[in-house]
Amino acid sequence: MTGSSVFYIVSTPIGNLEDITHRAVRILREVDMILCEDTRTTQKLLDHYYISTPTQSYHAHSSAVKENDIITRIIEGKTFALVSDAGTPTISDPGVKLVTRIRSDVPLTQIIPIPGVTALITALSITGFGGNQFTFYGFLPHKKGRASIFDQIAESERVSVFYESPHRLLKTLKELAERFGTNRDICVARELTKIHEETPIFNAQEMYHYYLNDPSKVRGECVIIINK
């Protein structure tokens, strides 16, 4: 297998469609195919910028058969861009397995990052907690290993960052309140770059009651940042 094609990892907006680079728009226009976590979501972005490049779904549950087809077309010289629904692919998003396969099966392929927005850095930048050293946990496990991660956070001298879905937010904040009480400040960055963006900072106990008392705010994926 030879394969000297190019495979782009393209960051896309996390909410506001204006938050995309000129380079990303150009690459999305020039490639042969865009691999999308959800083609319907990506199509909204493409329509906004009048991009007519064909799309194909690629997500966490895509089969080896689909990956084989992508590998074959890379060998034929086709160029691809991988995007997620929002932010930077492979960072708590699909793509790691495919990138690993490309590096293994067609090692001459250039894998090029097209940088842009990622929710964790966007959120961390406004906290004032300091970002020289931090630990990112992605999405926390629902059960197994969850308590041990909270133990790590409690013992850590670094800022801790993780993602949380809206339907688990109150449960997680309750756990943090029980563990940290008033001893740790927390930021819940919610709906970043969107109309209802909110980035409150309270101690763990206050944060739990803030959302408990106003369930209407419990919507949209969140970035949770815990100060050291």
C-alpha positions as CSV (number, residue, x, y, z in Angstrom):
1,M,0.0,0.0,0.0
2,T,1.3,3.4,-0.9
3,G,-1.1,6.2,-0.5
4,S,0.2,9.8,-0.5
5,S,-3.1,11.5,0.0
6,V,-4.1,14.1,2.7
7,F,-6.4,13.7,5.6
8,Y,-7.5,16.8,7.4
9,I,-8.7,17.1,11.0
10,V,-10.9,20.2,10.8
11,S,-12.2,22.1,13.9
12,T,-15.7,23.6,13.5
13,P,-17.7,26.1,15.6
14,I,-19.2,24.9,19.0
15,G,-22.2,27.1,18.5
16,N,-21.7,30.4,16.7
17,L,-21.2,29.7,13.0
18,E,-18.9,32.7,12.7
19,D,-16.2,30.9,14.8
20,I,-14.5,29.1,11.9
21,T,-11.3,30.0,10.2
22,H,-10.9,31.1,6.6
23,R,-8.5,28.1,6.2
24,A,-11.1,25.6,7.5
25,V,-13.7,26.9,5.0
26,R,-11.2,26.7,2.2
27,I,-10.2,23.1,3.1
28,L,-13.8,22.0,3.4
29,R,-14.4,23.3,-0.2
30,E,-11.3,21.7,-1.6
31,V,-11.4,18.1,-0.3
32,D,-13.1,15.3,-2.1
33,M,-15.2,14.2,0.9
34,I,-16.2,15.5,4.4
35,L,-16.6,12.8,7.1
36,C,-19.2,14.0,9.6
37,E,-20.4,12.9,13.0
38,D,-23.9,13.8,11.9
39,T,-24.4,14.9,8.3
40,R,-27.5,16.9,9.1
41,T,-25.6,19.0,11.7
42,T,-22.6,19.6,9.4
43,Q,-24.9,20.5,6.4
44,K,-26.1,23.5,8.3
45,L,-22.5,24.8,8.5
46,L,-21.8,23.9,4.9
47,D,-25.0,25.7,3.7
48,H,-24.1,28.8,5.7
49,Y,-20.7,29.0,3.8
50,Y,-22.0,27.8,0.4
51,I,-19.9,24.7,0.5
52,S,-21.1,21.9,-1.8
53,T,-18.5,19.2,-1.0
54,P,-20.1,15.7,-0.6
55,T,-20.5,14.4,3.0
56,Q,-20.5,10.9,4.5
57,S,-21.3,9.9,8.1
58,Y,-18.5,8.7,10.3
59,H,-19.2,8.4,14.1
60,A,-18.3,6.3,17.1
61,H,-20.3,3.3,15.9
62,S,-19.1,3.3,12.3
63,S,-18.2,-0.2,11.1
64,A,-14.8,-1.6,10.1
65,V,-16.3,-1.9,6.6
66,K,-16.8,1.8,6.4
67,E,-13.3,2.4,7.6
68,N,-12.0,0.0,5.0
69,D,-13.8,1.9,2.3
70,I,-12.2,5.2,3.5
71,I,-8.8,3.6,3.6
72,T,-9.2,2.3,0.0
73,R,-10.2,5.8,-1.3
74,I,-7.2,7.3,0.5
75,I,-5.0,4.8,-1.3
76,E,-6.6,6.0,-4.5
77,G,-5.5,9.5,-3.7
78,K,-8.8,11.0,-2.5
79,T,-8.6,13.7,0.1
80,F,-10.8,13.8,3.2
81,A,-11.8,16.2,6.0
82,L,-13.0,14.9,9.3
83,V,-15.3,17.1,11.3
84,S,-17.4,16.5,14.5
85,D,-20.7,18.1,15.3
86,A,-18.9,20.9,17.2
87,G,-15.3,21.7,18.1
88,T,-12.2,19.7,17.4
89,P,-12.5,16.0,16.2
90,T,-10.9,13.2,18.3
91,I,-11.1,15.3,21.5
92,S,-13.9,13.5,23.3
93,D,-15.3,13.0,19.8
94,P,-15.1,10.3,17.1
95,G,-12.0,9.9,14.9
96,V,-9.3,8.4,17.1
97,K,-9.7,4.9,15.7
98,L,-9.8,6.1,12.1
99,V,-6.7,8.2,12.5
100,T,-4.9,5.3,14.1
101,R,-5.8,3.0,11.2
102,I,-4.7,5.6,8.6
103,R,-1.3,5.9,10.3
104,S,-1.0,2.1,10.4
105,D,-2.4,1.2,7.0
106,V,-1.4,4.1,4.8
107,P,1.5,5.7,6.7
108,L,2.5,8.0,3.8
109,T,-0.8,9.9,4.2
110,Q,-0.4,13.4,5.5
111,I,-2.6,14.0,8.5
112,I,-3.0,17.7,8.9
113,P,-4.8,19.5,11.7
114,I,-6.8,22.6,10.9
115,P,-7.0,24.3,14.3
116,G,-10.0,26.1,15.7
117,V,-12.4,26.0,18.6
118,T,-12.4,23.5,21.4
119,A,-14.9,23.9,24.2
120,L,-12.5,23.0,27.1
121,I,-10.0,25.8,26.2
122,T,-12.8,28.3,25.5
123,A,-14.3,27.6,28.9
124,L,-11.0,27.6,30.8
125,S,-9.9,30.9,29.4
126,I,-12.7,32.9,31.2
127,T,-12.5,31.3,34.6
128,G,-9.5,33.1,36.1
129,F,-8.4,29.7,37.6
130,G,-5.2,29.7,35.6
131,G,-4.4,27.4,32.7
132,N,-0.7,26.7,33.0
133,Q,-1.5,23.2,34.3
134,F,-4.8,21.4,34.1
135,T,-6.1,17.9,33.8
136,F,-8.8,17.1,31.2
137,Y,-11.0,14.1,31.8
138,G,-13.3,14.2,28.8
139,F,-16.8,12.8,29.6
140,L,-16.8,11.1,33.0
141,P,-17.8,7.4,33.2
142,H,-21.4,6.9,34.4
143,K,-20.5,4.4,37.1
144,K,-17.3,2.4,37.1
145,G,-14.2,4.6,37.8
146,R,-16.3,7.7,38.6
147,A,-15.5,7.8,42.3
148,S,-11.8,7.3,41.7
149,I,-11.7,10.3,39.3
150,F,-13.3,12.5,41.9
151,D,-10.6,11.2,44.3
152,Q,-8.0,12.3,41.9
153,I,-9.6,15.7,41.5
154,A,-9.7,16.1,45.3
155,E,-6.0,15.3,45.7
156,S,-4.9,17.2,42.6
157,E,-3.0,20.5,42.7
158,R,-4.1,21.3,39.2
159,V,-7.3,22.7,37.7
160,S,-9.6,19.9,36.6
161,V,-11.9,20.0,33.5
162,F,-14.5,17.6,32.2
163,Y,-17.6,17.6,30.0
164,E,-21.1,16.8,31.2
165,S,-24.4,16.3,29.5
166,P,-27.5,18.2,30.7
167,H,-29.4,15.2,31.9
168,R,-26.5,14.3,34.2
169,L,-25.6,17.8,35.4
170,L,-27.6,17.9,38.6
171,K,-26.4,14.5,39.7
172,T,-22.8,15.5,39.1
173,L,-23.1,18.8,40.8
174,K,-24.7,17.1,43.8
175,E,-21.7,14.7,44.0
176,L,-19.3,17.6,43.8
177,A,-21.2,19.5,46.5
178,E,-21.1,16.5,48.8
179,R,-17.4,16.1,48.3
180,F,-16.1,19.7,48.2
181,G,-18.8,21.7,50.0
182,T,-17.6,25.3,50.1
183,N,-13.9,24.5,49.7
184,R,-13.6,24.5,45.9
185,D,-14.8,27.0,43.3
186,I,-16.5,25.6,40.2
187,C,-17.4,27.1,36.8
188,V,-20.1,25.5,34.7
189,A,-19.7,26.8,31.2
190,R,-22.9,26.2,29.4
191,E,-24.2,26.9,25.8
192,L,-20.8,28.5,24.9
193,T,-20.9,31.0,22.0
194,K,-24.7,30.6,21.8
195,I,-27.6,32.9,22.7
196,H,-28.0,31.5,26.2
197,E,-24.3,31.2,27.1
198,E,-23.7,31.2,30.8
199,T,-20.5,30.8,32.8
200,P,-21.4,31.1,36.5
201,I,-18.7,30.6,39.2
202,F,-19.6,29.5,42.7
203,N,-18.3,27.1,45.3
204,A,-19.5,23.5,44.8
205,Q,-22.4,23.7,47.2
206,E,-23.7,27.0,45.8
207,M,-23.4,25.7,42.2
208,Y,-25.5,22.7,43.0
209,H,-28.3,24.9,44.5
210,Y,-28.0,27.4,41.7
211,Y,-29.1,24.8,39.2
212,L,-31.4,22.9,41.5
213,N,-33.4,26.0,42.1
214,D,-33.8,26.8,38.4
215,P,-34.1,23.6,36.4
216,S,-34.8,25.7,33.2
217,K,-31.0,26.4,33.1
218,V,-30.2,22.7,32.9
219,R,-29.8,22.4,29.2
220,G,-27.0,22.2,26.7
221,E,-23.7,20.3,27.1
222,C,-21.5,21.8,29.8
223,V,-17.8,22.2,30.5
224,I,-17.2,21.9,34.3
225,I,-14.0,23.4,35.6
226,I,-12.9,22.8,39.2
227,N,-10.3,25.1,40.7
228,K,-7.4,23.6,42.5
